[in-house]
Amino acid sequence: MLKNSFLLSLAEGFKAAKATTGKFRALTADEIAALEKNGNRCEDWSRVLVENNFTPDRIHNSVFMGDVRLSAFYGTLLLPGDVSFPTGIYDCMVHNCIVENALVYKVALLSNVLVRSSAVVQNVGSLVSSGKINYMIGTSMTVGNEMGGRSVKVFPDISTDLVDMQLFHKAEADVQKSFDEMLSQFREDVALPFGVVGKGAVVSNTNIVRNSWIGSHARIEGAAKIRNSVILSSLEESSHIYDSVILENSNVQTGVTVHTGAEVQGSVLMTRTKIGSKAIVKSSIIAPCCHIEEGEVNSTYMGPLSQMHHHSLLIAALWPTGCGNLGYGANVGSNHTGRMPDQEIMPGQGMFFGLGVNVKFPANYRESPFTLIASGVTTLPQRLKFPFSLIRPGDPQLMGVPARLNEIVPGWNYARNAYALDRNMYKYSVRGKGVVSAAFCSIFNADTVRQVFDAYNRLQVSQVRDVYTKEHIDGLGENFMRERVRQDALRAYLEYLERYVLDLIIALVENDSQLASQSPRELRRLLQGDMNREVSRVLNLPDTFDDLLKRYRQLEKEWFDSVVHGLDRDIKRGREIFDDYDDAHPIDKGFLDWEKTRFEESVKRLNAVLKNSPRA
């Protein structure tokens, strides 16, 4: 990653531009006279060098100090508001800078900065840099508990894979030493003695920009302060920072938007992340395609496609698998526990924290992906190991169960909430397109399958009870479970595993149609991986491959019907409450089309397998 860093190639180009002297020449006496006639001043014009075809016509009312190099200015550029303005330098103080064919207008102080061609720097208080800038490369960030036990060394274009490796896989001493040395060398290679405003970038109506790298085609408009930060950007994935934003000591990757009073301190924002509406992000790593508004995130690693659209708190969280959501008023942040900030939470993939929940630390939900904590619930410190669960308020009147316990319904989200699961998959496929693979968000990823299989096995009991707690079944955490719920959960998990295994067997036959002559029981021996073979053994597979296709088609149709039923149920309830519900609540056609296409593709797949498979 370091060798192929986008930043490294740019740094080499910038250093070459700074070092180039052959294409610059001294000003002529006539040019100096013309510049001074235009209201420009300089203590020593001999330190101002220009390109051979330079003309002074586009430099007005400016002061030059130190070593300055100027391009030949020509053409026009668009200011914010689509106002066309000729390139050049107007009403500015310029110190030790290289200004290519760009527009620099009304800048109180431009010092030690390289302004690349086609850039616009307009109405800026100060855009300065001082000394050698290292852009947070190799800086050690603490995420999770705030006592420093989990640290990540970062650089601007770091990936989630490298973050995961550092957090969850302790390196051997020689590997760690080598990594540290490479980071140190990289830090030296990209260190620049000046700030950068990249090609086509816009910095407008901004008070302070210091010691920062503004990438190509980035747009900085109306920001309050940008300090010690890198903003990577490109024509295809431009980054936007606007409207009273404070950005300090942070690395921003391509396609990121930070807006409307948001504050980002000491953090990494990965590709296509959006931070806005006075959100606060401190000492955190935000993975690609996350969306945070109004909430606060601190000392957290937030995985891809996670969302906080309302006032909520997430602190000391390690959430590498992401794909989750925090509702309004969710407080996921009791890491102090009255003593030290030494506690943390590990949410599971796709977790939903409902309105006004209070989650007490320490808490580990990593083995409970796609779990929903219902509105208003307060959860106790615990480790939960049941995927697709619903956690809801307990029953203080229930005999033999402590009143502090909530009730858990394992498998509920899969059995009863198919519409929500598939709609999330649709949203993730749209938001993460080209950045986060669909397989990452799938409810049938390898980790979730393993966790469901483990939960299914732990639900097998030797003694049936009316109510179970963690003393009876491992992994229930600080919750109780009823017997009828256990039975429903077994059915939900078994159906999930059946759908997964049948898909694997069909894939085998797709790759070799001759295998269709074998029975499913024989085919399961060909499955790759010990876990897949173990999972297949708990299933009562059909006798023939044709029967297996029919069963899989039935499961897919039932899932599709469950999704549609969830939508119909919402519509029915809405119509009972609002007379104009249909007029005011248009159906999400994009999702419906996606869901129908998904089901139709499944049917086409089965038909193709059936057509190409010889009969036994």
N, C-alpha and C positions, 0 to 999 in steps of 0.2 A: 504493500500500500504506500509506503513512504517513497519508494523508488518511482512509482507511477503517480505520485501526488500532483494534482492540478496546480497546487500552490508552488511546487518546486519549479515547474516549467515556466510559470509566470515570473518567479523571482529571478531566474536566470536571465530572462528577457529584460526585466527592469534594470538589473545591474548593468547589462550591456548598454542600455539606453543612457544610463547615468554616466558610464565610463566613456561613451563615444565623444570624441573631440573633433574628428576629421571633418564632419559635415557642418561645424559651426565656425563662424568668423567674427571678428570684431565689428562694431558699428562704425559707419563712416561719419564724418563730421556733419554732412548734410542730414543723415538719419538722426543723429543726436539733436540737431537743431529742430528737425520736424517733430521729434518726440517731445521736446521741451515746449514747442509752440502748442502742442496738444494738451498741455497742462501736466506733463509727466516730470518727475524729479528723480535724481539719483546722485549719490555722493561720488560714485566712481563708475562712470559709464564703461570703463574698460573691462569691468567684471561682468558686463552684460553681453553675452555672445548670442548670435542669431544665425539662422540658416541662410544659405547663399541668396535665395530669392525672397528674403524678408523685405517687407515694406512697413513703415511705421503708421500707416493710415488707421489701423484698427487698435491702437493703444492710446487711451485717453485718461487723463486725471488720475494717474497712478504713481505710486512711489516704489522704487526698486532699491533693494539693499542686498549686499553679499553677491554670491555667484549665481547668476540667473541665465538660463538658456531659453531662447524663444524660437518657436516655429515660424514658418511663413503662414500667416493666417489667410484663409479663403473660405468662401461658402457661408452658409447659415445653419443654425441649429434651433431646435424648438425648446423654448422655455416651458415650464409647467403652465397649462392653460392654452397650449398650442399657439403660443406667440413666437413667431419667427424672428431671430436676432442674429446679426453677423458674428462670426467667431472673433475672438480678440480679448483684450484685457481692458476693463473699464472700471474706474473708481475703486481701485484696489491698492493694498499694500502687499508687495511681493518680496519675499526674502528667501534666498538660497533655493530656488525652485527650477524645475524644468516644466515648461508649459508647451505642449504640442498644440496642434490645430484644434483648440477647444475654446469654449466661452467661459471667461472668468469675469464676473460682474458683481460689483458691490460686495467685496470680501474685505472685512476689516483687517484681517491678517492671514496671509497664505504663506506659511513658512516651512521650508524643508519638505516639499511635497512634489511628487511627479504627477502631473495632470496629463492623462493620455488623450489622444485625438478623439474628437466627437463628444468629449465630456462637457457637462455643464455644471459650473459651480457658481451659484447665484444667491445673493442676499444671505451670506453666511457670516457669523460673528468671527470665529477663528477656526481655521483648518490648518493645524500645525502638527509637527512631530519633532521629537527630540531624541538624539542618541540612537543607539542600535535597538530596533524593535524586534521582539521575538514572538509576538502574537500568541502568547499562552501555550506555545508548543512545549510539550513535556511537562506541563503543569499537572500536579497531582490533585485530583478532585475527590472529595469524600461524598459518597452517596450511600443510602441506607442509614444506619445509625450514625449520629453526628460525632462519635468519639474517635473517628478516624480508622476504624477497623477494616473498612472496605474502601480502597482507593483505586482510582483509574487515572492513568496518565493519558492525556488527551492531546490532539492536534486538530487543525481545522477540518480536514476531510476524513476523520475517523469513522469507522463503520460500526454497526451494531454487533457484528461478529467479534470484532476486536474488543469492544466493551465487555461482551459476555465472557470472552476468554479471560480477561483480567479480573472480573468479578467472581467468577464461579470455578475457575480452574487455576489453582495456584501453580505458578511456573517453577520449574527447577531452577536452582541458583544460577547455573550457567546460561540458561535461556533468558532469565530475567536480566542478567548482566548484559547480554548481547542486545536485548531490546532497549535497555536504557542507553547503551552506547549509540545505537542507531538513531534513537530519538534525539540524543545530544548532537550528533552530527547533522541530522536533518534541521535541527534548530539553528545551527550555524549556517547551513546552506541557504536557508530562506530568510535569515535575518537581514533586514534592510536598514540603511542609515536614513531612510526617508519614508514618508507616508505615500500612499498611492490612491489616486482616483482613476479607475480603469476606463477603458475605451467605452464610449457611449453611456457612461454613468451620469446620473443627475444628483447633485447635492444642492438642495434649495431650501431657503427659509429655515435654516437650521442654526442653532446658537453655537454649539461647540462640537468640533470633531478633532480628536487628538490621538496621535499614535495609532492610527487605524488604516486598514487596507480596505478600500471600497472597490469591490469587484466590477468587472465589465457589465454594463447595462443595469447595474443596481440603481434603484431610485430611493433617495433619501429626501423626504419632503416634510418640513415642519417638525423634525425631531428636536427634542430638548437637548440631548447630549449623547454623543457616541465617543467612547474612550477605550483605548487599548483593545480593539476588537478587529476581527476579520469578518468581512461580509463577502462570501463567495457568491458569484453570480455569473450568468451567461445569457446570451441572446435567447436561447430556448427555455431556460429556467432562471428568469430574473428574480432577484430578491427585492422586496419593498419594505422600507422602514419609514413610517410616517405618523404625523399627528401626535406630538408631545411625548414621544418614546424616549426612554432612557436605556441605553445599551452600553454596558461596561464589562471589560475583562471577559469577553465572550467570543465564541466561534460560531458563525452563522453560515450554514451551507446553502447551496443553490436552491432557488425556488421558495425561499422562506418569506413570510409576511409577518411583520411586527407592527402593530398600529394602535392608535387611540389610547394613549396614556399608559401603555404597557411598560413594565420595568423588568429588564433582564440583566442579572448580575452573575458573573462568574459561571456561565453555563455554556452548554453546547446545544445548538438547535440544528437538527438534521434536516435533510431535504424535505421541502414542501410542508414544513411545520407552520402553523399559524398561531400567533400569540396576540391577543387584542383585548380591548375594552377594560383597561386598567388591571389586567392580569399581572401577577408577580411571579417571576421564575427566578429562583436563586440556587446556586450551587447544584444544578441539576443537568442531566443529560436527557434531552427530549428526542426520541427516535423519529424516523420519517413519518410524515402525514398525520401527526398529532394536531389537535385543535384545542387551544386553551383560551377561554375568555372569562374574565371577571374573577377567576379563582386564584389560589396561591399554591405554588408547587415549590418545595424546598428539599434539598438533599435527596433528590429522587432520581431514579433511572426509570423513565416512562417509556414503555415499549411502543412499537408502531401502531398507528391508527387509533390511539386512545383519545378520549374527548372529555373536556370539562367546559360546558357551555354556560354555566351559571356560577354564582358565589359558592365555592366549596374549597376544601383544604385537603391537600395531599402532601404529606411530609414523611421523610425517611422511608420511602417505598422502593423496593426492588421489583420491577414489573417488566422483565425482559420480553415476555410474550405479548404484552399489551392487548390491543383490540377491545379495551374496556371503556367504561363510562361512569362518570360521577354525576349524580343528580344534584339539584339545588340543596344547599345546606348540608351536604355530606361532609362529615368531619372525620377524615382518615388521617389522624395525626396526634395521637397521645403518646409521643415517644419519650416524654420526660418522666411520666409516672411519679411525679412529685419529688424526683431525686435528680437523676442525670439524664441527658438526652441520649440514652444508650440503647433504645429499643427501636424496632423497625417492623415493617410489614412486607410480606411477599404475596401480592395478589395473584390469582390464577388468570390464565388467558381468558379474555372475553368477560371478565367479571363486571357486574353492574351494581354500583352502590346507590341505593334508592334515596329518595328525598329525605333529608334530615337524619340519616343514619349516623351513629357514633361508633366508631370501630376502635376498640381498645387494643393497645400493643402489650407485648409482642403478639404477632399474628402471622400465621403461615397458611395461605390458601392456594399455594402453587399446585397442589394435587387436586384442586377443586375447580378446574376450568369451567367457564360458562355458567358460573353460579350467580344467583341474584339475591341480594340482601334487600328485603322489603322495606318500604318507607317507615321511618321512625324507629327502626330496631337499633338497640344498643347491643353490640357483640362483646363478649368477654375475651381476654387473651386465650388463644387456642391454636391448635393445628387441625385443619379440616381436610379430609381426604375423600370427598365424594363429589364427582363431577356433575354438572348440570343441576345443581341443587337449588332449592328455594329455602332461604332462612327467613322465618316469620316469627312474630311474637309468640311466646310460650303461653301455657295455660296454668296460672298460679293455683287453680283449684284441682289440678290433676294430682291424685294421690300418689305418693311415693316419688315424686319428681321435684327437685329443688326449684323454687319459684324463679331463681335467677336464670334458668336455662331457657333458651329459645327453642323453637321447633324447627327441625330440618326435614325437608322432603327431597331426598336424593332422586335424581333423574327427572325432576319435575320440568325443568327447562326444555328437555328433549321431548318428553311425552306430551306436555301441555302447552308449549310455547314455540312451536315450529315457525310460526309467522315471524316472531321477533328474531329468531336465529337466522333464518334465511334473508330477512330484510337487512340484517347487519352484514351478512356476507355480500349482499348486493352493494351496500354502501361502501364496504371495504374494497370491492373490486373496482368501483369507480374512483375512489379517492387514492387508492394505492397503485393505480394502473401505471405500469412501467417502472415502479419503484419497489413496491412490496408485492411479492408473488401471491396469487390466489391460494396456493397450497399452504402458505404460512398461516392464513386465517381460517383454514378449513376446520370444521368440527371433527373431521376424520384424520387429523394429523397423528403421527406415530405416538407422541407423548400422551395425547388425550385418549387414544385407544388403550394404551398401557394402563393409564389411570382408571379408566372405566372397567377394564378387566380385573384390576386389583380390587376395586370397590365391589364388583359383583361377587368376587370370591369371599370378601370379608362379610358380605351380607348373608352368607350361609351360616346358620346358627344350629347348635346342637340342642338348645332349649328355647322353645318359643315362649315369648313374653308378650304382654300387652304393650309395654313400653320399654325402649332400650336407651341406655346412655353409653358413654365411652367406656364404662366398666364392663359392658357386655359386648360392645362392638368397637373395635379400634377405629379411630379416625372420625368419630362423631363430634369431636371437639366439645365445646360447652353448649351442647344442644341435646334434645331428646328426640326419639323417633318412635312412632306408633307401629304396631305390627302390620296393619293394613297398608301403611306407607311402605314398609319393607317389601311387602309382596308386590306392590306397584313398581317399586324401584327395580326389583329383580327383573320384572317383565320389560321395563324400559331399557335397562342396560343390556339385556339379552337381545332385544330387537336391534339396538344400536350395533352390537357386535355382529349380529347376523348380517345386517346390511353391509357392514365393512368386509366381512369374510366372503360373502357372495360376490361382491365387487372384485375382490382379489382373484377369485377362481375364474370369473368371467374374463378378466384380463389375461389369465394364463391361456385360455382358449383363443382369445383374440390374437395372441402371438403365435399360436400353433393350433390350427383348426382340428388337427388329428386328435387332439386331447379330448374332444367332445365325445368320443366313443367311450371314455372312461367314466366311472361313476364319481360323483362329487366326493365320496369318502376316499377314493383313490387319489383324486386331484389335490385334496388338501395336504397330502404328503409332499407335494411339489412346491408348496408355498415357501417363499424365502423368509428366513428368520425364525428363530425359536419361538418368539412371542406369537407370531402369526399362526404357527402350528398349534401352540397351546390354546390360543383363543378358539381355533376351529374345533378343538376336541370337546368344548362345552356345548357345541351346537348339534342339534338333531338335523343333519343335512338331508335334503331330498334324495330319493333313490337314483334318479337319473339327472343328466345335465339339462334335459328339456324341462323337467320339473323345477330344477334350480332356477332356470330363466323365468318360469312362471311365478315363482315365489319372489324373485327379485323385482319383477314387474309389479307384483302386488304391493311390496314394501314401498317402492317408489311412488305408486299411485296413492297409497295411504298417506305418505308424507306430503305429497302435493295437495291432497284433500285437506290435510290438517292445516297447511299454510293458508289455503283459501278460507277454511272455516274460521281461522283466527281473524282474518280480515273481515269476513261477514259478521262475526260476532261484534267487532268494534262498530261496524256500520249500523247493525241492528240496535245496539245500545244508544248510539248517537241519535238515531232517528226517534227513539223513544223520548229523548231529552230535548232535542232541538227540532222545531218544525221545519226549518230551512237547512237541515244538516247537509243534504246532498248538494245544495247550491254553494254552501260555504266550505265544504270539505271535499275538494276534488280527490279522486283516487290517484294514488301514486302509480301512474301508468308505466313509468320507467321500471319500477320494481316488478309489476305484474308481467310486463313483457319479458323481463329477465327470468322470472320464475317459470313462465310458460315455456320459454326457450330451453331452460335447463331441463325441464321434464320431457319436452319433445326430443331433445338430444339424447336423453336416456333411453327413450323408446326406440329411436332410430338405431342406437347402439345395439340394443337387444335384438332388433330385427336383423341387423347386419350379421351379428354373431350366429343367429339362427339360420340365416340364409347360407352362410359360408361353412357351417359345421356339418360334416357327414354324419349320418345316423349310424348308431351302433348296430 
